[in-house]
Each structure stands twice: as structure tokens, then as C-alpha cells.
Amino acid sequence: MKRLLIAIVALNVLFFAWKGYQHLTAENDAPLAENAAVPSDQSPGADTLKLLEEVPGQQIIKQPEPTPAVIGKCYTIGIFNTPAKEMLSAAEWLKHHGVPARQQEKEISRVINSYLVYLPPLSSRVAADGLMQTLQKYVDSDSYVIDKGDRINGIVVGRYRDQENAKQRMAKVKSLLGLNAISEPQYTISKEYWLDVADEQQRVSDEVLVNLLLNFHDLPYRERPCT
């Protein structure tokens, strides 16, 4: 009987020991199960990775193309050796049709045609007239008073085609009156004239050009680069 009681107590002790062991095993396994639900390289609560196909596509806003700049045209009407009436009339005609044209000119040659010998301007016309009378009395009667321009009240004592003759005249005035005359070359200047039309806003239509050529026959005309 005593042995039976010992056996029953021993079994009870083993039973409760086994139950305690099972309980401890269950508590240790629970965190492992929770961690298994989260990837090893990602902490709980972090955003999950998504494949590129899963991300909704962003709408691409297409930028409007810039408006192309207006390419104007420029024209030259001419060339003329003088500011011809036809050129001036063409400028007025274009202006009337809303197309401004600029009159242009360029010197192309300068040739000496004579030498002007004169005395520098005096302080007044009265003084110039008095000196001119002296010149006419002692030199000759070819002198006259300049009445306009930057040499006003000066006195012309001669005009000569040859420079040597101009020098001789200066020497004669110097020797007779002690006055220093000036010799200044005079030029024949040749120029070219034309009209410039800068049509940067494309105001000159083909119809305007056709009418221009119809109204002004044989009018030189060409298109040129706008600079």
C-alpha cells in the first residue's frame, strides 16, 4: 500500500512537471511566429516594398511648344546716283500703304575740282566790306565777301583749278597787304541713294510689292538679309 501511494505521488509530480514544460515551450515559440510574418530586413510598421507595376503611373504634363519667331524680310529699293524723284515718290507711296522706308545715302567718291583761296572771317560785315575795298584797289576786283556758312564775313580772293596757281595768289596777297590767305580744296562728291525697307513684322504683302513695281516701272528692287 505504501508503495502504491509513492507511485501515485511520483506520477503527479511528473504530470505537473510536463505541463509546466509545455507552457514554457508555447511562450518561447510565440515571438518566433510573430517575427516570421515580418521580413528579416524590414522592421514592423515600415512601408512594404511594391513592384514597379503596382505603382500607379504619374501623368506627364506636355509643355507647350514655343511660338516660332516671326521671320521678317528686308528690301533695298534703288540704287540711284541722285535722290531721284522716282525714289522719293516710292518712299511716299510705301508710307501711304503703312510701310515706312528709310532714305539712305553713301559717299562713293570724292575728287578735287578746285582750290578756294580766302581770308579768314572778320568780326563783322562792315569790317569785311572795308577789307574787300582795299583788296579790289591794290590786288584786283575778283574778291567778294562770304555771306553764309561757317566762313561768313570771310573774303574770297580767288578760285583756281591748279594748286600752284592758288599758292601764287596767296603769295601775292601776302606781299601786297601782309595778309595770310588760306587755300582749301573743293570736292566733287559722288553718292549713291536708296531706300531701305525693314519688314520685320511681315507687313509687306506680295500684292503691295507687285503694285509698287507696277506704279514705278524699272524701279531697282531686291530682297536682302535683315541685319
SULQUI-V484157 format. One line per field, one symbol per residue. ss: DSSP state (H for helix, E for strand, C for the rest). Layout:
ss=???
//
This chain:
ss=CHHHHHHHHHHHHHHHHHHHHHHHHHHHHHHHHHHHCCCCCCCCCCCCCCCHHHCCCCCCCCCCCCCCCCCCEEEEEEEECCCCHHHHHHHHHHHHCCCCCEEEEEEEEEEEEEEEEEECCCCCHHHHHHHHHHHHHHCCCCCEECCCHHHCCCEEEEEECCHHHHHHHHHHHHHHHCCCCEEEEEEEEEEEEEEEEEECCCCCCHHHHHHHHHHCCCCCEEEECCC
//
